[in-house]
């Protein structure tokens, strides 16, 4: 399933679609947060 379809399903409350989106972007978000705060624990909490 492509990302656009996952977003649409997640917007409609599909928890599986949301979980797939989170999983596919979690490292990108973590790396971005770490670059900003320079703290592993804070970046993990974000």
N, C-alpha and C positions, 0 to 999 in steps of 0.2 A: 504494500500500500504506500502511496506517495505521501509526502509531508502535508500537502494541501488537504488531502482526504482525512488525514489524522487530525489536523487542526479543526476541520469542520465537525468531525465526530466528537472531539474533545469539547468543543463549544456546546454541543448538544448533551453533554453529560457523560459521554462514554469514558469510563475510567481506564480501560485498557488502552485506548488511543492516547490518553493523556500520559499514561505510564510509558508508552513507547516514545512519545515526544521528549519527555524528561530524560529518559535513558539515552536517547540519541544526542542530546545537547548538554548533558551534565558536565562533561569534562571541559567543554568550551566555556561554560558559565563559571566553573571553578577557576580555570586559568585566568579568565578576565578579572574575577574577584580577587584572586591572589595578586595579580599585577597592581591592583589598586591599593589593597590594604597591607600587602607584604606580611600577612600573618596566616599561617596554615589553618588554625582553629577558626578564625573569623571567616576565612574563605569557605571552609566546609559548612559553616552555619548558613551562609548565603545560599 
